[in-house]
Amino acid sequence: MRVEGAKRLSRQLKDLPVEVQAEVAKTIRRNTEAGARLARQLVPVDSGELRGWIFTKYNPGGLTASIEAAPDTAAAQKKARAVEFGRKKGNRGTTEPAPYMRIMQSHLGKRFRTSIKRAIKKAAKQAVSGG
């Protein structure tokens, strides 16, 4: 998933007080793990291989994270992409798309944004009130 303005947002998050950063990092981790669980539930299961491939990746500090559909090998990336978007041409025939990552993104996107806003407000109130 590519978020527009992610670099700018990352810089802004780093400028926040430490208390706010900790609260936002906790919320990001919670939402990212929820997204990975949902993607594992939505993935079409033939051999269970795709389900086992879904994992989360966090940058240092925990202010950015991603949900990955497959390991970084070319074969795994091709297979995950073929399932998500389908395959129209190829030596193995055609397949219809069976999206699971896009459905997860659309389902959790608004909830994720709302929880980040709530975490920032909560941490800011705690920082101002001193407790």
Sequence and secondary structure as in RCSB ss.txt:
>XXXX:A:sequence
MRVEGAKRLSRQLKDLPVEVQAEVAKTIRRNTEAGARLARQLVPVDSGELRGWIFTKYNPGGLTASIEAAPDTAA
AQKKARAVEFGRKKGNRGTTEPAPYMRIMQSHLGKRFRTSIKRAIKKAAKQAVSGG
>XXXX:A:secstr
   TTHHHHHHHHHTS HHHHHHHHHHHHHHHHHHHHHHHHHS  SSSHHHHH EEEE TTSS EEEESS SSHH
HHHHHHHHHH BSSSTT  B    SHHHHHHHHHHHHHHHHHHHHHHHHHHHHHT 
